Amino acid sequence: MTNTPWYKNPEMLVALSALFIGLLTAVISIYSRLCSRIRMAKTRDLSQFQRHRI
């Protein structure tokens, strides 16, 4: 086994890239779901407001 730095090891680069992509995907998914819930809440509140005006 050689004493090469971790950043020069190709397997470590692949593993860290996969970890980064997985975390980024999770953050984007959570953000997208949050935006969707906010949009649905606004639409629901607006539709209730319009029903009471009629």
N, C-alpha and C positions, 0 to 999 in steps of 0.2 A: 504494500500500500504506500502510495506516495503522499508527501505532504504538500499538496497543491491547495491554494486558497479556495474557499467555498465558491467564490464568484467565478472562478475559472473552470469549475466542474460543469460540464454540459447537462448532466442529469439534474443538478441543483437549479440551473437556469430554467429548464423545462418545468420542474416542480413549482418553482416560485411564480412562473408565468401562469400556470394552471390555477394556482391559489389566487393570484391577483384577478384573473378573469372570473373565477367563481365568486369572489367577494364583490366585484364590480357588478356582476349580473344580479346578485342578491340585492344590492343597494338600489339598482335601477328598478328592479321588480317591486320593491317596497315603495319607492317613490311613485311609481306609476299607479300602484293600487291606492295610495293615499290621494293622489290627484283625482282618480276615478271616484273615490268615495266623496270627496269634496264636491265634485261636479254633480253627483247624484243627489247629494243633500241640497245643493242650491236649486236643482231642478224640482225636487220634491217640495221645497219651501215655496218656490214660485208657483207651482201648480196649486198648492193649497191656498195661496193668497188669491189667485185668480178665481177659484171656486167660491170664495167668500164674497168676492166683489159682485158676482152675478146675482 
